[in-house]
Amino acid sequence: MRFQGQTVAVVGGGSGIGKAIARQVIAAGGEVVISSRDGAKLDTAIAKFATGRALPVDMTDAASVAAWAEALPEIDHLVISASSAAHGPFAELPETDLRRMFDAKFFGPYSMAKAALKKLRPGGSITFFSGVLSRRPGMNCSGLGAVNGAVEALTRGLALELGPDVRVNCLSPGMVRSDAYAGMNPKARETMYDATGASLPVGRVGTVEEAAEAAIFLMSNTYTSGVVLDVDGGHMIRQYAQR
Ligand SMILES: NC(=O)c1ccc[n+]([C@@H]2O[C@H](COP(=O)([O-])OP(=O)(O)OC[C@H]3O[C@@H](n4cnc5c(N)ncnc54)[C@H](OP(=O)(O)O)[C@@H]3O)[C@@H](O)[C@H]2O)c1
């Protein structure tokens, strides 16, 4: 019951890793507020949890962020797993796609953290999300690696600036079976999971529950701040990908 009496806002809490985090917070006695753009999806998740509150937001829309912050109750922890990504060869990926990704994965979380500050109780924490590509590049993912690197730099800067009242950390997942890949052809998705898993020391890709456990640690451990925590099955030490 380590979250007894605490409220955790999970932006991205209607799907994937964010939803697993919300589930684990509830199981540990906490209250959750889950957010993303799709209100119906959030309502379905809340109905399944049988507790908690849905507070829709579009992180890339300033008016929506302001309304979200206004409606947000006092919270102990803010977790921002929401994002969207763009991939493609450097020479071909339209710059507009990259700018949209920076809006969704960097400026969105940046604005949400800023807007939530006045609702964060002293002793609380903020958890951002990056990903392995910041430090272990992948083909056709240079832009995504760059935005992940920006989130990690922001984490360290804010940990310094917002302490001692608020701790700030970043969770960097490797490949995790999640709703993020729901739009893929199922066969291609399994092939991708198998190929990535085979290249990792643990021999498989991760689960949303495994990633969520790391977020629970970052929220609960009161001596952890300014950290980028890799939960990646050993991705950082895997064999180099073949061209
Ligand atoms: N899964 C992986 O393999 C993996 C690997 C490396 C890094 N990561 C990172 O880990 C984090 C969580 O990943 P995940 O797999 O849980 O992703 P996910 O299941 O796709 O969840 C992300 C959610 O973000 C929400 N979202 C997107 N744009 C938004 C916006 N502008 N405003 C508000 N919400 C928005 C979407 O919900 P709505 O459509 O309802 O808005 C989406 O369901 C992400 O930052 C991701 O980049 C994941």
The ligand as an SDF file (V2000), in Angstrom:
LIG
                    3D

 48 52  0  0  0  0  0  0  0  0999 V2000
    6.5290    0.6210  -26.3190 N   0  0  0  0  0  0  0  0  0  0  0  0
    7.8160    0.6870  -26.6680 C   0  0  0  0  0  0  0  0  0  0  0  0
    8.3730   -0.2530  -27.2580 O   0  0  0  0  0  0  0  0  0  0  0  0
    8.6220    1.9230  -26.3530 C   0  0  0  0  0  0  0  0  0  0  0  0
    9.9820    1.9360  -26.6890 C   0  0  0  0  0  0  0  0  0  0  0  0
   10.7450    3.0720  -26.4050 C   0  0  0  0  0  0  0  0  0  0  0  0
   10.1490    4.1670  -25.8070 C   0  0  0  0  0  0  0  0  0  0  0  0
    8.8060    4.1220  -25.5190 N   0  0  0  0  0  0  0  0  0  0  0  0
    8.2070    5.3180  -24.9100 C   0  0  0  0  0  0  0  0  0  0  0  0
    7.4640    4.9570  -23.7680 O   0  0  0  0  0  0  0  0  0  0  0  0
    6.3400    5.8170  -23.6460 C   0  0  0  0  0  0  0  0  0  0  0  0
    5.0720    4.9890  -23.5040 C   0  0  0  0  0  0  0  0  0  0  0  0
    4.9480    4.1490  -24.6390 O   0  0  0  0  0  0  0  0  0  0  0  0
    3.6720    3.2100  -24.8560 P   0  0  0  0  0  0  0  0  0  0  0  0
    4.1390    2.0200  -25.5930 O   0  0  0  0  0  0  0  0  0  0  0  0
    2.9230    3.0530  -23.5910 O   0  0  0  0  0  0  0  0  0  0  0  0
    2.8210    4.1180  -25.8690 O   0  0  0  0  0  0  0  0  0  0  0  0
    1.2560    4.0800  -26.2410 P   0  0  0  0  0  0  0  0  0  0  0  0
    0.5870    2.8550  -25.7750 O   0  0  0  0  0  0  0  0  0  0  0  0
    1.2030    4.3960  -27.7030 O   0  0  0  0  0  0  0  0  0  0  0  0
    0.6580    5.2920  -25.4130 O   0  0  0  0  0  0  0  0  0  0  0  0
    0.9590    6.6020  -25.7090 C   0  0  0  0  0  0  0  0  0  0  0  0
   -0.3170    7.4110  -25.6570 C   0  0  0  0  0  0  0  0  0  0  0  0
    0.0020    8.7830  -25.8270 O   0  0  0  0  0  0  0  0  0  0  0  0
   -1.1990    9.4440  -26.1130 C   0  0  0  0  0  0  0  0  0  0  0  0
   -0.8950   10.6770  -26.8340 N   0  0  0  0  0  0  0  0  0  0  0  0
   -0.2510   10.8090  -28.0180 C   0  0  0  0  0  0  0  0  0  0  0  0
   -0.2000   12.0960  -28.3690 N   0  0  0  0  0  0  0  0  0  0  0  0
   -0.8030   12.7930  -27.3740 C   0  0  0  0  0  0  0  0  0  0  0  0
   -1.0900   14.1710  -27.1620 C   0  0  0  0  0  0  0  0  0  0  0  0
   -0.7420   15.1020  -28.0620 N   0  0  0  0  0  0  0  0  0  0  0  0
   -1.7070   14.5360  -26.0180 N   0  0  0  0  0  0  0  0  0  0  0  0
   -2.0840   13.6200  -25.1080 C   0  0  0  0  0  0  0  0  0  0  0  0
   -1.8540   12.2880  -25.2530 N   0  0  0  0  0  0  0  0  0  0  0  0
   -1.2330   11.8980  -26.3790 C   0  0  0  0  0  0  0  0  0  0  0  0
   -2.0130    8.4780  -27.0000 C   0  0  0  0  0  0  0  0  0  0  0  0
   -3.3600    8.3990  -26.5270 O   0  0  0  0  0  0  0  0  0  0  0  0
   -4.5190    9.2420  -27.2590 P   0  0  0  0  0  0  0  0  0  0  0  0
   -4.5650    8.7670  -28.6720 O   0  0  0  0  0  0  0  0  0  0  0  0
   -5.7540    8.9420  -26.4710 O   0  0  0  0  0  0  0  0  0  0  0  0
   -4.1220   10.6790  -27.1500 O   0  0  0  0  0  0  0  0  0  0  0  0
   -1.3010    7.1430  -26.8070 C   0  0  0  0  0  0  0  0  0  0  0  0
   -2.2010    6.1210  -26.4880 O   0  0  0  0  0  0  0  0  0  0  0  0
    6.3590    6.7310  -24.8780 C   0  0  0  0  0  0  0  0  0  0  0  0
    6.9760    7.9480  -24.5540 O   0  0  0  0  0  0  0  0  0  0  0  0
    7.2120    5.9830  -25.8540 C   0  0  0  0  0  0  0  0  0  0  0  0
    7.8630    6.8160  -26.7990 O   0  0  0  0  0  0  0  0  0  0  0  0
    8.0450    3.0320  -25.7560 C   0  0  0  0  0  0  0  0  0  0  0  0
  1  2  1  0
  2  3  2  0
  2  4  1  0
  4  5  1  0
  4 48  2  0
  5  6  2  0
  6  7  1  0
  7  8  2  0
  8  9  1  0
  8 48  1  0
  9 10  1  0
  9 46  1  0
 10 11  1  0
 11 12  1  0
 11 44  1  0
 12 13  1  0
 13 14  1  0
 14 15  2  0
 14 16  1  0
 14 17  1  0
 17 18  1  0
 18 19  2  0
 18 20  1  0
 18 21  1  0
 21 22  1  0
 22 23  1  0
 23 24  1  0
 23 42  1  0
 24 25  1  0
 25 26  1  0
 25 36  1  0
 26 27  1  0
 26 35  1  0
 27 28  2  0
 28 29  1  0
 29 30  1  0
 29 35  2  0
 30 31  1  0
 30 32  2  0
 32 33  1  0
 33 34  2  0
 34 35  1  0
 36 37  1  0
 36 42  1  0
 37 38  1  0
 38 39  2  0
 38 40  1  0
 38 41  1  0
 42 43  1  0
 44 45  1  0
 44 46  1  0
 46 47  1  0
M  CHG  2   8   1  16  -1
M  END
$$$$
